[in-house]
Amino acid sequence: MIHGVVIPPSDQGKGSDYVFYGRKWVRTRAFKIEEEKQEVLFEGIMCAPRGWPIVKGLMSNFIRTGYPLKDTANTALSFHAGRILSRMEQGLPSVISVSRDATIETVEGASNLDGGVPFEPLTGGALAAHSKIDPVTGEMMSVTYVSGVSTHARHDVWDSQGEKVVKGEGSQIPLPSGVMIHDLAITPKYSLILDLPLTIDPFRSILDRFPVQYDANRVSRIGLMPRHGGADDVIWCDVKPCVVLHTANSYEREDGKVVLYAFRSVPETAESYIIDYTVACLYEWVLDPETGKCVSERYLSTLPLEFPMINQAYTGKVNQFLYAIAPYACGGPVKDYSTPRETLIFKSLAKLDMHSGEVLNTLWMPEDQYLVSEPTFVNKVGGKSEDDGYLLCISSTVKDGKRKEDGSFLNIVDAKDLSLKQSVPLPSSVPYGLHSEFVPWAGLK
């Protein structure tokens, strides 16, 4: 389900004192199949640490619907070349539209983006959950992992008009084994491919083991992929074993070395990353394209954080400020969809200096509220400095252990000092979610 809040510009009548709110289920391929039959047809397969229920679920889904996986499109949103995508990393994205009164509609469920996403046997085709957009050229890059009989990463590049740049097998990068690649980073020259040992082996399910496990003995490396290059052009740099879900930024130094900032975690056991929450902290790698080596790597902070956000005008460039949300409590495992009191609750928003790791400011939510999504950075009109902007984030209220039906707010935070400028009450409860996206007024229908 997409939740949208539209804030009209001040010259559009009611101005910033009035906002529109809307919510809508994304009409994915699976949604439409179940809607037509008026019954639940897809079984869930998130049953860690076991594997047999996954096999049963995949087979049952295929027999009932012709598709083994349900395309929920529930992970992240992106806006590029006038097109809003609702995405998950092991399925086709859905194209949606948002109107200026916050009406949300599905334009095309399970879209292969005009043939830009190739067919895959298990998923029907997949696009990574995350992309990065070059603020100078307008190009959009993504890295999608494919695990099964063939194990490779697919590097996609779209130009500023939404046309695919690199097509066919030239974008496929063979990997030693299947790995989960959730995000990437970019510089003006490279896309950074995270070939790290959160491995995927479908055959583990036959032994009743969860197919995704952390394998500290597998090679850990970061690939520097020339933006318009092929698999043979990737420069691989070995790094210490770890897991990275989300990158913060990357840039090229004057000496040609590439610096990467991301949230790094190290699971204690093979299964612990899936079963339990593993903290992630800000980390720095310095990679040398000339030698293919990691020159240095280090933690910059020991504060557990997730969902990094920067002023995206600085994507691929040197920047100073990082924003993220911090978990207040953690446990596990995740057994069902609910308010995440059993797992982790994000209670605060932090601003860090990316180079020193110093926490510059912190904003805590009220006692009865928790953050339900990542912060979204929006530049101030006429802003001149990197942190001349606002952070938008949604929070929800918990009372007696349950989410209040009318207790959600859009929080508008000054990016300079994390002072709360306004907390706008929303007419409906917004549940725990993942990623968010800002779409400018001109991009709304």
Phi, psi and omega in degrees: 000132177264132171249131182230138174237122180252125177252106182292148173298159185295341181266013181252040175094262187286339174068203190284356176277358183222132178234157175253143178232139176212158175213150183197140171292138174285127181278074177288176178301313182293321179301314183292326177297313181289326179295320180294321181275347181057041176201159177282122183247333183266134173268145175287151182237007177275085188231039180303143008264012186273160180244327182300319177299333177293313180300315179299315181296316180297317180294317180296317179299317182294318181295319184283324191235343186089359179230126181287328183247144176271124180274089183280339180049044192243020186258309187211164177237149176217151178230119182205137177052039177079004184243129177261126180245138169255124197229153164222160191273346178240049178188169178286146177285164172245139177270127180236165172234149175233125180272167183289351172257017177072019172285126184249130180225150174270118179279317180207116175278148178049059183270136172267015176054058177060037179086003181285340178253113184290158179289140172231141186300316186284318187259343189084357184130143183217151174229139182307154178295328186236149171230166172235139181247127177287118183292346181269309184270339184080003178288149178242130181241147175211158176232116181251135179264144177234121183234132182160226176297320175253134177240113180203167172250140178250123180260116183251141176228126173245140179281181186295343179263002179088014179268139179292134182266304180259124185239162173072204185289349179295344180262001184266131182241110180298142178238152181299329178201170179291135177222154175273120178240105187269333188213175175215176170226160180225156166233176177302334184256325191237156159252135182261121184257124185264089178267078187246159196276041164271087195275154178235119178226102181303333183288343174299329182298329179297330179268015180064032175248149179293135187291340180260120180217157176269122182242094184294343181273349179282152178302138175244127184206157176239126182262135174260106185256115174306136192307318181251024182268187179240185185300324182288349182268354184290133175257113185265132178239118178291140178225172178291145182301139180187180172234136174231119172271313188232133175267156177261308179188170177208154178203167178257127176283168180296334179275007177092349180285152184250130180252132179238134173243133180201170174267117186251138175228155179231101179298148182283325182226175181299324185262349191293332181292326181276320185279320185239159176284129178249123184294149178235140183228159183295131188222153181233131171243142172241117186247141182249107179297334182291319183257347184068031182236154170274112184290320179201155172208143185196154170283137175260339182209152175250011178279120177296129182215165171206172179055066180291147177216137174232172167294111190288354171292345181256010178302126180083001180240170174294128175220169186248326193251139179231139178239142181200169177248149187246137178286141181263325179214150180216156180189211178159178358278172174281116185255332180202176180275117180197173170303129195281050178287336180280342186244275178213148179236131177269115187250346186218157177245130184238148173243126183240152166277117187293335185273328180256340184083000182293135174279116186272321180210156176220136174242120178264139174287157174305159187308323186262013181239151172223154180280137182252359179205169178291160173285147177242127182271133176230125179293141172289146175297124181079007179296145184244327182264167184301322183259021174280079183192188178237153170250128177254129177210146182257136176236156178230155184259137176248129177228126182055038176080004181234151179285129180289140183292336181236030188244041178244151187219144166268116181262127179252114190241136176287125184290342182287312185234006182059030174281138180280113183275323181199144175237106187267117179292138179256151186282357183217154179286135177251118183281174178302129181226207183232264190259161181225171182209142174262129177243123182294160183309320181293340180272358180269149183285000000 
